[in-house]
Amino acid sequence: MKRHVIAFALAIATPISLAANLDDADQRLFKAQETMAAKGDPAAQYYLGEMYEHGLGTPMDMKQAFEEYEKSAAKGNPLAKRKLAHRKQIEEDAARAGTAGKLLREQEARRAPEPPKPAAAPKPAENPKTVTEPPKPKSEKELAAEAAAREKLRAQLRAQLRERAKNPVGTPFE
């Protein structure tokens, strides 16, 4: 009976705590994988490499990801061996994704409103059609929608990682 009460309490408390900080779940998972990988578990080393590769719970670090893949492959993990065999392609894809992300961040920075300048004497507008309004700050609804979209992408990535682990594509030694 105690087990059921504890499990029920955890089931209720966990979603509430996760809703408070969505990144916290990724960080806790990263710490758990890191602990198991330090003990020499090849599966944990592989998944830690995946987390480094995709930036889940930690900043993206391809060098560290492939170090973890090498440790796992040395212990016979076929998925890690496959990652090492496709290293060049994975690094190229990550570079492309990083470039695309950088471009998106630059575009968002250009769209961001400029900080207010010191008040100066207003000049009369020569052509009222060319006067532009500064962009409006995002509403809470828009910010919530963006956060939901980010979490949806993270959930899709987690699902892909789980599916990839269950059903690897091709043979391990392609």
N, C-alpha and C positions, 0 to 999 in steps of 0.2 A: 504494500500500500504506500509506503514511504517513497518508493521509486516512482510511482505514478504521480504523486504529489509534486515531487521534485521535477520530473519531466514536464508536468503541466506548467509549473512556475517558470521553467526555462523557456518553454514554448511561447509563453505570453511575454516574458521579459525580453527575449532575444530580438523579435521584430521591432520593439520599441527602441531598444538601444541601437539597433542597426539603422533605424530611420533617423536617429539623431546625428550619426556620422557615417555616411555610406563608405568612405574610404577606410574606416576603422576595420571593417570586415576583411578587406584585402590585406591590410597591414598585419592583422592577426594571423591570417592564413600564411602570409609570407614568413612570419616569425616561426610558425609551426613547421613549415617546410624546411626552413633554415636549421632548426634544431634537429630534425630527423636526418637531414643531409649531413650535418656535422657528425652524426653517429655512423655514417657510411651507408645509408639506405640508397640504393641506386635509383629507385623510383622517385624518392624525394629529391635527389640531385637533379633528375630530369625535370621534374615539375618546378623546381627552383629556377632552373635554366629558362623554362617557359615564362615564369613570372618576370625574370630579368629581361627576357626578349620582348615581352609585351608591356612592361611597365606596370604590372599589377602589384600594388602594395609597396612598390619601390620605384625609383626612377629607372627608366629604360637604360640598360647597359649591355650592349651586345658582347663586349669582351668577357664580362663576367658570366653571361649566359653560356657562351661556348666553353668557358672553363668548367662550368657545372656539367655540360653535356659530355665533355671529355672524361670527367671523373666517373660519370654514369656509364659511359661506353666502355671504359676500362673494366668495369664490373659486369659487362655483357648485356647491357640494356640495348635492345635492337632499335628502339625509338631514338635513343641518343645517337647511335651509330648513323642512323638515317639523317638526323639533323646535321651531323658533322659532314656527311657526304654531300649535303645540299647547302653547305655553309655560304658559298658565294652567292647563290640565289637568295637566300634568306637575308644576307646583309644588304644586297641590292634592293630588295623589297622594303627593308627597314629604312634604308636611305631615302627611297622614294616617298615612303609614308612620312618620314621626318621632314622632308622638303615640303610636302603638301601641308603638313601641320604648321610648319613655319610660315608658309604663305597665308594660311587662314588666320594665324595670329597677327601677321602684319596687316591684313585687311581689317581685322577687328580693331587694331590699334588706330588705323586711319579713320575708322568710323567713330571712334571714341571722341566725345566732346573735348575740346581743348580747354585747358584751365582758364578761368577768367583772367583777363588782363586788367591792369589798373585802369580806373575810369579816366577817360579822356573826353575832351570836348566833342560832343556829337556833331558829325558833319551831316549836312543835308544830303539825302539820297538823290543822286543825279537821275537814276532810272529805277523807279520802284519795282520793276519786274526782276531786277538782278539781286534784290535783297533776299537773302536766304535765312531761314530760321535754324538755330542750332538743333541738332538731333535731340529728341526727347529722351530722358533717362528711361531705362527699361522698368516696366511695372513688375510687381511681385509675381504676377501671373506669367509674364514672359520669362522671368528668371527661373520660376518653378518648371516651366515647360523645357527650358534649356537643361536644367539639372536632370529632369526626367529623361530627356533624350540621351544625355551622357550616361546615365545609369542603364538605359536600355542597351546602349552599345557595349558597356561593360558586361552586362548579363549575356549578350550574344557571344562575346569573346569567351566568357567562362564556359558557356554551353559548347562552343567549338572545341575548347581545350579538352573538356570531358569526352566529347564525341571522338576527337582525334585519339585520345588515349584508349578508348574502348575499341575503335575500329580504325586502325591506321591504314592509310591509303597505300597501295602497292606493297612490294616486299621491302623488308628492312634494308636490303642491300642493293637497291636500285642504283 
